[in-house]
Amino acid sequence: MARYKNGPNGPFYGKVGSIVGSSWRGLPYIKSLPRESSKPATEKQTSTRSKFGYVSSWVSKFKPFTDVTLNHSPTKTAHNIAISLNIDLVTGEPGNFGITKEAVVLSDGILPQVEDLTITLEPG
């Protein structure tokens, strides 16, 4: 996949032969059509796909939160960042997956410093 800025005739959208022009988040892209494989998926590929699906569905439950706390990349969605931060926390075998909840990351980045902090002590 290639990204281009203002091609010879501006951005191109649609399909021309085996090339597809599209945009994502306002960035124009050119990509080729996917090739179909006649080989069956290996056991490891099937396991990895299952693991990815599990963490994707688990993280999607927190989407309203992660859209705010992880939305700091111009080229990745908050959902994809959440998956990449948590995919290694999946335990178990396909069909019986679990996740190490104590280590889950749902926010990332630098928090702004507190300004003009005052503390008031009240009786009682």
MARDREN-321417 format. One record per residue (C-alpha): residue number from 1; residue in three letters; x, z, y; chain. Coordinates in steps of 0.1 Angstrom, whole numbers, plus 5000, padded with zeros to 4 digits. Example, Ala and Ser with C-alpha at 12.3 -4.5 7.8 and 13.67 -1.06 7.14 Angstrom:
MARDREN-321417
<1; Ala; <5123; 5078; 4955>; A>;
<2; Ser; <5137; 5071; 4989>; A>;
This chain:
MARDREN-321417
<1; Met; <5000; 5000; 5000>; A>;
<2; Ala; <5013; 4991; 5034>; A>;
<3; Arg; <5003; 5003; 5069>; A>;
<4; Tyr; <5006; 4980; 5098>; A>;
<5; Lys; <5000; 4982; 5135>; A>;
<6; Asn; <4983; 4953; 5153>; A>;
<7; Gly; <4991; 4925; 5129>; A>;
<8; Pro; <4995; 4890; 5143>; A>;
<9; Asn; <4957; 4888; 5148>; A>;
<10; Gly; <4949; 4924; 5150>; A>;
<11; Pro; <4935; 4946; 5121>; A>;
<12; Phe; <4921; 4927; 5092>; A>;
<13; Tyr; <4892; 4940; 5070>; A>;
<14; Gly; <4879; 4927; 5038>; A>;
<15; Lys; <4893; 4909; 5007>; A>;
<16; Val; <4915; 4878; 5007>; A>;
<17; Gly; <4926; 4869; 4972>; A>;
<18; Ser; <4941; 4900; 4957>; A>;
<19; Ile; <4947; 4917; 4991>; A>;
<20; Val; <4923; 4941; 5007>; A>;
<21; Gly; <4924; 4951; 5044>; A>;
<22; Ser; <4908; 4984; 5054>; A>;
<23; Ser; <4912; 5014; 5076>; A>;
<24; Trp; <4913; 5051; 5070>; A>;
<25; Arg; <4912; 5077; 5098>; A>;
<26; Gly; <4916; 5049; 5123>; A>;
<27; Leu; <4948; 5035; 5107>; A>;
<28; Pro; <4947; 4999; 5093>; A>;
<29; Tyr; <4960; 4994; 5058>; A>;
<30; Ile; <4966; 4965; 5035>; A>;
<31; Lys; <4966; 4971; 4998>; A>;
<32; Ser; <4963; 4951; 4966>; A>;
<33; Leu; <4935; 4952; 4941>; A>;
<34; Pro; <4940; 4976; 4913>; A>;
<35; Arg; <4952; 4962; 4880>; A>;
<36; Glu; <4932; 4971; 4849>; A>;
<37; Ser; <4951; 4985; 4820>; A>;
<38; Ser; <4943; 4977; 4784>; A>;
<39; Lys; <4963; 5007; 4771>; A>;
<40; Pro; <4943; 5039; 4764>; A>;
<41; Ala; <4953; 5070; 4785>; A>;
<42; Thr; <4979; 5093; 4768>; A>;
<43; Glu; <4970; 5129; 4760>; A>;
<44; Lys; <4991; 5141; 4789>; A>;
<45; Gln; <4973; 5117; 4813>; A>;
<46; Thr; <4939; 5129; 4801>; A>;
<47; Ser; <4950; 5165; 4805>; A>;
<48; Thr; <4963; 5160; 4840>; A>;
<49; Arg; <4932; 5142; 4850>; A>;
<50; Ser; <4911; 5170; 4837>; A>;
<51; Lys; <4932; 5196; 4855>; A>;
<52; Phe; <4929; 5176; 4888>; A>;
<53; Gly; <4891; 5174; 4884>; A>;
<54; Tyr; <4889; 5211; 4877>; A>;
<55; Val; <4909; 5221; 4908>; A>;
<56; Ser; <4891; 5195; 4929>; A>;
<57; Ser; <4857; 5209; 4920>; A>;
<58; Trp; <4869; 5245; 4924>; A>;
<59; Val; <4884; 5239; 4959>; A>;
<60; Ser; <4853; 5219; 4970>; A>;
<61; Lys; <4833; 5251; 4970>; A>;
<62; Phe; <4854; 5262; 5000>; A>;
<63; Lys; <4851; 5229; 5018>; A>;
<64; Pro; <4835; 5242; 5051>; A>;
<65; Phe; <4863; 5268; 5053>; A>;
<66; Thr; <4892; 5246; 5043>; A>;
<67; Asp; <4880; 5218; 5067>; A>;
<68; Val; <4889; 5242; 5095>; A>;
<69; Thr; <4919; 5260; 5081>; A>;
<70; Leu; <4938; 5231; 5065>; A>;
<71; Asn; <4928; 5202; 5088>; A>;
<72; His; <4962; 5198; 5104>; A>;
<73; Ser; <4975; 5165; 5090>; A>;
<74; Pro; <4967; 5131; 5104>; A>;
<75; Thr; <4973; 5114; 5070>; A>;
<76; Lys; <4958; 5139; 5045>; A>;
<77; Thr; <4923; 5153; 5042>; A>;
<78; Ala; <4919; 5191; 5041>; A>;
<79; His; <4905; 5187; 5006>; A>;
<80; Asn; <4936; 5169; 4994>; A>;
<81; Ile; <4959; 5195; 5010>; A>;
<82; Ala; <4939; 5223; 4993>; A>;
<83; Ile; <4943; 5206; 4959>; A>;
<84; Ser; <4980; 5201; 4963>; A>;
<85; Leu; <4985; 5237; 4973>; A>;
<86; Asn; <4965; 5250; 4943>; A>;
<87; Ile; <4970; 5226; 4914>; A>;
<88; Asp; <4999; 5245; 4900>; A>;
<89; Leu; <4977; 5276; 4897>; A>;
<90; Val; <4954; 5261; 4870>; A>;
<91; Thr; <4959; 5278; 4836>; A>;
<92; Gly; <4945; 5271; 4802>; A>;
<93; Glu; <4937; 5239; 4783>; A>;
<94; Pro; <4912; 5211; 4791>; A>;
<95; Gly; <4877; 5224; 4786>; A>;
<96; Asn; <4889; 5260; 4791>; A>;
<97; Phe; <4906; 5260; 4825>; A>;
<98; Gly; <4910; 5290; 4848>; A>;
<99; Ile; <4928; 5295; 4881>; A>;
<100; Thr; <4951; 5323; 4893>; A>;
<101; Lys; <4927; 5336; 4920>; A>;
<102; Glu; <4952; 5361; 4935>; A>;
<103; Ala; <4976; 5332; 4945>; A>;
<104; Val; <4950; 5307; 4958>; A>;
<105; Val; <4958; 5292; 4992>; A>;
<106; Leu; <4928; 5283; 5014>; A>;
<107; Ser; <4946; 5283; 5048>; A>;
<108; Asp; <4980; 5273; 5060>; A>;
<109; Gly; <4999; 5269; 5092>; A>;
<110; Ile; <5010; 5288; 5122>; A>;
<111; Leu; <4985; 5312; 5138>; A>;
<112; Pro; <4986; 5315; 5176>; A>;
<113; Gln; <4999; 5348; 5190>; A>;
<114; Val; <4975; 5374; 5203>; A>;
<115; Glu; <4974; 5375; 5241>; A>;
<116; Asp; <4963; 5403; 5264>; A>;
<117; Leu; <4957; 5428; 5236>; A>;
<118; Thr; <4943; 5461; 5246>; A>;
<119; Ile; <4933; 5491; 5225>; A>;
<120; Thr; <4909; 5517; 5236>; A>;
<121; Leu; <4905; 5550; 5218>; A>;
<122; Glu; <4870; 5564; 5220>; A>;
<123; Pro; <4859; 5599; 5210>; A>;
<124; Gly; <4846; 5603; 5175>; A>;
